[in-house]
Amino acid sequence: MKKSKPSPAVKEYTGAFYEKNRLCFAVGILFSLLEIPVNLGLSWLLGRVLDLVAAADLAGLFHLVWYMIAVAAGDTLICTVKSRTTSLFVHRGLRQYKALAFRKLSQKSIRAFTKENTGRYVSVLTNDVNTLEENYLRSFFEIVFDSIQFVCTLLFMLWYSPVMTAATLALCLLPMVGTMLFSPELTRREKAVSDGNERFVARLKDLLMGFSVLKSFKAETQAAALFDGANADLETLKQRRRWWRGLMSAVNWGIFAPAMQFGIFFIGAYLAIRGSVTLGTTIVFVQVCNYVMSAVQQVPQQLAARRAARGLIEKLVEITQENLASSGEPIPSELHEGIVLRDVSFGYDPDAPVLKNLSFTLTAGKKYALVGASGSGKTTLLNLLMGAYEDYTGSVTVDGRELSTVDPESLYDLISLIGQNVFLFDDTVRGNITLFKDFPPEAVEQAVARSGLKELLEARGEDYRCGENGAGLSGGERQRVSIARALLRGTPVLLLDEATASLDPATAFAVTEAVLGLQGLTRLVVTHRLDPALLDRYDEIFVLKNGTICERGTFRDLMAQKGYFYSFYTVAG
């Protein structure tokens, strides 16, 4: 079968291993190769010792001790430099490979992430990277070393005895056949372990993220059963891989290797008795046949493992390119006219639409509220406006350009979303507000003041660490950080999805009032807090019921109609 050429994307990832890293690679290869003359020199010394013993040459025997000391010192230096440079090469290579992978993943749109399981990314950047380290990077040095040592050993053997060299090559076919028989299945089992790791990580991630739910519903036993199932599946796949490797090793080293060594020893002994070679030559051949046997057995196995590891790189390329649509048409980071929805319907299941025939306009610079009962489609609508879904029907235009054709990156420069679920990094409060970007101090201070965070920073300082996902902050404090983050970014369009739900009434009022007081922004606020003083400030209120807008108008108009909103407001009040 003709070997297919790697795609440009695969070349980009493999190239990341060598970026600003070629000197370490070259030095590592050089010092790996310097071990070859040392190994052959030790074999020569062993044979020479035996010949001197047979000749009863004690002076020559003691003279060889100095050679042995020099070879040992040189071997120590060579191994030290080789270990240092190869380790540094692997360190830099993996760091750059993972950095490139994360940059590629971070270029995906929200739309892409809604369709994917992020556990796959965790798996390819942890478990698969460990496999790449051993089977792709480190193994390359071993493949080069074993291959060149094989050639050098053959030349060394030819110098000693062409007849024994020919016999050794013939006997080498035995372990080669064994390796060729086992390699294809080893590749398949390596891929199966990678896929199993992916499923295990995804299950573990689900269980850890849902820990509080599992505890509150006393579902620990069921959770343990789910974990045990995923764990057992993965360990079974790994055991099958280990078993196949063990069987491959047992057959090669238990059957073929002893047969090869015994054959060489038998032929050498026969030739020594005939006077064609010395006994020392026979011992040299038995010794160096280990180098030949190692290359014959290990190189095909290492190449098979390297091919399997190359498949993991191709897998990473596949998932980083998965769900990537065309970049779309860039739009300006300003809203001049507005966002218009005409007969828009959408559902996660096409047969059960969540949004039905929505038609309304968000005019640039105006303030809008979206109210409705839980499950009416409010969050889905905001996610749709953020470009999370492309399979809607009808039309959504941003200054006349259809949303599904807009470049997601330029859309994020136009619209920010403050959601119900706040994510915080395990970093400082300031780092979470700025998301590690540089902003003028006065802009940060203004965002902090408007979001109600000033008291927190005065009490704990902006370098206070939030903990994993904000565990060191209260729910209200986390939400304030999220609001400050969006206000600091200052996009022309701001979507708020129950952003003040976890705040106390006074703070929620102050934060909402600050948002409504911002000049030049287009705001769509999903709220359950029906405060008349705030509702009266919206240019228009959309009332959502079962995925449709049943009423719309100003607060006073809706109250005068005494319809669904009036009832909803009365009950909520």
N, C-alpha and C positions, 0 to 999 in steps of 0.2 A: 504494500500500500504506500502510495506516495505521501510523504509528510507534507502537511499543509503549512503554508507560511503564516507566521503570527500576524495578527491584525495590527494596525497602527496603535490601537488602544492598548493592546497587550505589550507592544514595544515601549509605550510610554511608561507603563508600570515597571517593566523589567529594567528600563533605563534609569528609573529612580534609585535602584540599588547602587548604581555606579556614578551618580552625579556627585562631583567633587570628592570622589572616593576611589578613583582609579589607581592612585599611588599606593594606597593600602592594599588594594587588590593585587597589583603587580609585585609588591614586596612579599606579600603572603605566598603568591605562586612561586617566586624565586626561592624563598627559604624552604618551601615544601620540597622543591626539586633538589635542593642541596642535601636533603636527607638521603637521597638515592645513593650517591657515592659512599656515604657513611655506612649505609646498610650493606652494600656490596663489599665494602672494605672489611666489615666485621665478619662477613661470610668467608672472605679470603683468609683472614687471620685464623678463623676456626680450622679451615682445611690445612693451613700452614702449620698450626700447632700439632695436628695429628701426624703430618708427614715428618716433623722434627722429632716427635716421640718415637715414630717407627725407625728413624735413623739414629736415635739415642743422642741427639745434638742438644745438650743442655745449654750451651752458650747461646746458641741461636734461639732457644726457647725463652731464656731470660731477656734476650734482646727484644723480643716481640712485646714484652710487658710495656715498654715505653711507647710503642705504637698504639697499644690498647688505651693507655692513659690519654694520649693526644686525641685519639678518635672519640673517646668518651667526653672530653672537654669540649671538643668541637660540636658534638651532637647536642650537648646541653645548651650551648649558645644558640645553635640553629633552631632548636625546638622552642626556646624562650622567645626569640624574635618572631618566629612563625606564629606562635600562639597569640602574641600581643597584636600583631598586624591583622591576622584573620579575625580576631575578636573585635577589633576596632572597625574593620570593614563591615562585619555583620551588624554591629551597633548602628553605624551610620546608615547602612542600607535599609534596615528595617524601619528606622525612624523616618527616613525620607519616603519610603513606600507607604507607611501608614499616614503620613502627612498628606501625600498626594491623594490617597483614597478618601480622607476626610474632606479635603477641598472639593473633590468631585461630588461627594454625597451632599455637601452643604450647598451645592449649586442647584440641587433639585428644588422644585416648587412645592408649595403646600399641597397642591393638587396631586403630585406624585406620592407624597407621604401618606395621604389619606387612603391610598390603595395598597400600602405595603406593611410588612411586619418588620419593625425595626430590630427585632431579635436576630434577623439575618445579618444585619450590619455588625452587631455585637460579636456574632460568631466569626465572621470573616476577619475581623480586626483583632481577635484574641486567639481562638483555637487554630484557625487556619494560618495565622502568622507564625505560631509556634511550629507548625508543620513546615512552613516555608523556610524557617531558620535552619532546621536540621536537614530537610530533604532537598532544598533548592540552593541555599547559599553555602552552608558548610560542606555539603556533599560534592559541590563542584570542585573544591580543593582536593578532595579525596579521589574524585574521578580523574583529574589531571595527574595527580601523584601516582595512582595505581597504573594508569595507562602508560605513562612515560617510564615508570619503573619496570613495567613489563617489557618494554622495548630494550631498555638498558640491560636488564637481566638476561634477555636472549643473546645480546651481543657478548655479554660477560661469559655466558655458557658456551657460546660458539668458540670463544677464545680458548676455553678449557677443552671441550670435546664436542665436535659436530655430531657424532653418533649419539651421544647421550642427550644432546639438545633436541635432535629429531625425535627421540623416544619420549622426551618430556612433553614436547608439543602434541604428540599423538595422544598421550595420556590426559592432556588438558581438556580434550573434547568431552571427557566424562562429566566434570562439574559444570561445563558450559551448557550441556544439554539439560541438566537439572534446573539451572537458573532460567533458561528460556522457557521451560515448561511451566514454571511457577509465576513468572513475572506478570503476565496479563491478568491473572486473578488477583494478584497483589494490588495492581492499579485499581481494579474495580472495588476492592474492599477499602482502599484508602478513600475513594470518593464517597463510599457509603458512610464511613465514619464522619467525614466532613458534613454530610447532609444530616446525620444523626446529631451532631453537635449543634447544628443550627436549630433543630427542633427542640433540643433540650434547653438551650439558652432562651428560646422564645417562651417555653413553658415556665421556666424559672422566673423570668422577668414578669410574666403575668401573675404568678403566685405572690411574688414580693410586692408588686404594686398594689395588689388587692388584699394585702395582709390585714388591714383594719376591717375590711368587709368580712373576711373569713373568720376573724375573731369574734366579731359582733354577732355573726350568725352561727357561731360554734361549729364551723365546718372544717375544723382542723383535720379530722380523720379523712374526710373526702379530699382535702388538699394534699395530705400526705400520700394518699393513694394515687393522685394524679402525678405527684413528684416521683413516687416510686416507679410508676409506669414509664415515664420519660427517662428516668435514670437507668432503669433496667434495659430499655431499648438501646440506649447509647452504649452502656457497658457491654452489652451482648455484641454489638457491632465491633467495639474495640477488641473484645476477646477473640472474635472471629479473625480480625486482622492479626492479632498477636499469634493466634494458633497457626495461621497460614505462614507467617514469618518463621515461627518456630519449626514448623514442618519442613519448610524450605531449607532452613539452616541444618536441621537434623539430617535430611537426605544428603545435602552437599557435604557437610563436615563429618557425618557418621558413616557414609557409604563411599561417596566419590573421592573425598579428600584422602582417607586412609588408603584407598585403592591406588590413587595416584602416587602417594608417597612410597607405598610398598613397592609399586612397580619400578619407580626410579631407583630405590635402594637395591632391588633385586638385579636390575640391569647393571647398575654401577658395581655391585659385588661381583657379578659375572665377568665384567670387563676387567676388574681389578685382579681377579684370579687368573685371567688370560694375560695380564700384564699390559693391557692397553691403556689403563689409567691407574693412578695411585689411589690408595684408600682415602687420602685427604680430599682428592677430587670428588670421590663418591659422597663424602660428607658435605662438601660444598654444594653439590647438586641437590642433596636432600634439603639443605638449608635454604637455598635460593628458590627451590620449587615452591616454598611458601609464598614468595613474592609473586611468582607466576600464578599460583593457585588463587591468591587473594585477588589479583586483577581479573582472572577469568570468572571467579564467582561474584566478586563484589561489584565490578563495574556494570554488568548488565542489571544487577539488582538496584544499584544506585541510579542508573539511567531510568529504570522503571519507576522508582520513587520520585525522581526528578520530573518525569512526565506527569505523574499524578499530582505533584506539587504545582506544575505548570497549569494543570487543570483548575487548581484553586485560584490562580491569578485570573484565568479566563472566567471563572465564576464571579470574581469581584468585578471584572469589567462588565459582565452581564447585568449584575444587580445595580451597578452605578448608572448603567444606560437604560435600565428598565423604566418604563412609563415616562420616558423623556419625550415630550412632544417637541415640535419645532419651536424655536425660541419665540416666535410670534413677533408682532409689530410693536416696537417701543412707543410709549406715549409720554407726553410731557409730565413733569412732576407738579403740575398745576391743574386745577379743575376750573375751567372757564364757564362752561354751560351747566353741566350736571350729569347725573347718572339716571338713565331712563330704563324702566322695566316695562315690557309690553307682553302680556299674555304668557308670563313665565310660569312653567311648571317643572317640578323636579321631585324625584323620589329615589331613595336608595334601592328600592325594588320598583322597577318600572310599572308594575301592576298596582302599586300602592303609593301614589304621589303624596309627598309631605307638603309641598307647595303647589297651589292650584290657581292658574290663570291670574297671576299677580300683575297688576299694572299700576305704576306710580312713578313719580319723578322726585329725585333729590336735587333741588336747585342749588347751585354753587353758593356757599356762604350762609346757607340757612340751617336751622336747627329742627330736628325731627325726633319724635318719640315713637317707639314701637311697643305696644302693650298687648297683652293677651294671656290666656291661661297657659299653664304648663303643658307642653306637647303641641302647641299650636303652630310650631315651625319657626320661631323667632331666631334661635341659634343657627338653624339650617340656612335661613335667609342671609344672615351675616357671613357665614362661611362661604356661601355662594358668591357674595359680593367680593370676598377676598380671593376669588378665583380657585377655590378648592374643588369645584365640580365643573366639568365641561359638557356633560351629557344632559344639560337642561334643554327644555324646549321653549320656544318663544325667543325673545330678544332682550339682552342686557347691554346697553351701550354706555360707554364712558366718553363724554364729549363727542358722541356720534360714532365711536369705534366699538365694534362688538367685543364683549369681554373675553369670549373664548379664543379670540385671535390676538389678544394683547400679550406681550412679553411679560411673564410673571414678575421678573425683577423690576421692571419699570412700574408695574402695578403696586409693588410694595413701597416704592418711593412716593406713591400717591396716597395710599390708604394704610392706616394702622388699626389694629383690632386689640381691644382690651377685653379678654375673655373671662369666663367664670372661673376657669381653672388656671391658677397662676403658677408658673414655673420659675423657680429661683435657683441659681447656681450656688454651690457651696463656696461662696466667696463673700467679699465685703458688701455692705449695703451700697456703697458708692459704685462698686463694680457691677452690681445688679441693676442699678439705675441707669448707668451709662452704657451697659453691656460692653465694657472695656474699651470704649471709644473715648476720644478726647473732645471735650466740650468746654466752652468758656465757663469759668466759675459762676458768673452771674446767671447764666442760663440754667445751670444745675440748681442753684439756690432758688430760682423762681419756680422750677418744677417741683422742688421739695416743698416749698411753701404752699403751692396750689393743691398738692396732693395730700396735705396734712401730715407730712413726714417730719416736719421741723422738730417737733417735740421728741421723736425717737432719736434723731441724730444728736440733739442736745444732751439726751440722757446717756446714749451709748457710743456716740461717735460714728463717723462715716466709715471707719475701718472695722466696725463690728462685723463678725462673720455670721452669715445667715444660717449656716448649717445645710445639710443635705435637703434640697428642695424647700429651703426656708424653715427648717424644723426649729430654729432658734427664734422665730418670730411668730406672733399670733396671726390668725387668719386675716384680721383687719390690716395688720402691718404689712403682710405680704401683698394684699390687694393695693395698698397705698404705693408700694414700690412699683407694682405693675403700672399704675396710673401715672406715676412720676416718669417712668420709662417712656410711656407713649407721649406725654406732654413735652418731654425733652426732645423727642425726635421731631415733633412738630410737622407731621405730614398734613397736607391740605384737607384730607378727609379722615375723620375719626369715628370709628365704630366702637360702641361700648355695649357689652353683653352682660347685663346685671353686674356692672363693675363695682357697685357700692353695696352689694348684697350682704357682705360680711362686715360692713362698717356700722358703727353705732349711728343712730338717727341724726345726731348733730353733725358728726363728721361727714356722713353721707350727703347731707344737705349742703354742707360747705364745699365738698368736692364737686358735686353736680353743679352747683352755682358757679364755681370757678370754670368748669368746662363750658357751661352755657355763656359765660362772659368772655370767652376767647373770641377775638375778632378775626374775621376772614376765613374761618374754618367751616367746613360742611360736617355736621354732626348727626349721626343716627344713634339714638340711645335706647337700648332695650332696658326697661325698668319695671320693677314691681312696686316701687315706692310711689304711690299716687298722691304726692304732696301738691295741693292746688297752687301754691305759690310758685312751684317749679313748673308744673304742667302748663301754667298760663304763659310761660315764657317761650314755649315751643311754637314755631311757625305752623307746624301741622303735626297731628297725632294720627298714626295708623293703628287701627285696631284689628288684630289678627285672630281669626277663629277658624280652627280646623284647616289651616293652610290657606285661607282666603282672607282678603281684607273686606271685612263686613261693614266697617264704618271708617270715616276719615274726616278730619277737620280740626279746628282749633279746640282748645279745652272748653271754652264757653259754648261753641256751637254744638259739641258733642253732649254736653250737659243739658243743653236746651232741647235736644232731640229726644232725650229720655229713652234711648234705645239700649243696645247691648252694653256699650261703654258705661252708660249711666248706672246700669245694674252692677256691672263689674266694679265700678268705682265705689258704689254704695256698700257692696259686700266686703271689698278690701278695706274700706274705711272702718 
